[in-house]
Amino acid sequence: MIVVIAGAVVSISEAVGDGLQPAVSGTAGVHPAADPVVCPDECLSFTAAGAVGPSKADLETFGLTVREALDGDGLGFSSEDAFVEALETWTNESVECVFANTYVPVFVSYDAPLAERAQLEILGAWSDRLGGSTLVIGSGFFGDSASAEAHIARTAEAIVGCTGYQVADERQNLIDVTVIPAPELSGLDPSVSSVGWVEQSVNAQFYAYELQRAEVVVRVSVWTNGPLTQEESEDLVTVVSKRLEAQAVLRNPLLAE
């Protein structure tokens, strides 16, 4: 997996897992918001998009006390840059899985050009003291809510088409990675849509969810080789969703007409 941070690629190595349990699969497709925030323009500020990271207390609860990156460490970047970076660094034959090759919400495909445009940013990355688990949060600020919804719909379609791929470990041995839809998150605010997937190998698991509210999409990724369970990883995503739903909606003249 890669993280595109202002043009830089940060690799996360696979370590031998300890006590990993098989991941639980969910139902494919977007879990839509029951009461979505419809925005023909800007409804949330970019500041609001950057305010969804977990608190220090939340991070301590999950043992993620080592800050790897934080909002402001690097400049934001465009979806075009992330799209190209993800394509250029994906050397796997399973081209249908290239969408997963980034920690920011941009849909990547070899078969089609970039569709929805967004301003992207890495909001933060944290790990535990021994490097057994890592949380990365990336945001996408789209032009309107329809574009954000279209993005997560493409992600949902891509998850169905990707059943797995192979990745080389630090010794260049090929490891099989299985990809399955993630379970639906419970307790989401009616204004938040979600879609997610799970990647699992013999030595690690990777949980990725995209949360969409108004014109903002937040991708939450949790990598672990054992310290965090699937339930704890989902709890981390829920913490971020609570922060997203708490962001005030700006008064938009287009909505007031």
Protein Blocks (a to p, Z undefined) as FASTA:
>chain_A
ZZdeehiacdddddddehiacdddddedjdddfbdcddfbdfbdfklmmmmbccfklmmm
nopabcfbdehjaccddfklmmmmmmmmmcbfblmlmmmnccbdcdddfkbccfbdcddd
dfbdcddfkopaccdddddddfbfklmmmmmmmmmmmmmmpgbdcdddfkopacdddddd
ddddehiafkbccdddddddfkbccddddddehjbccddddddehlpcfklmmmmmmmmm
mmmmmpccdddfklmZZ
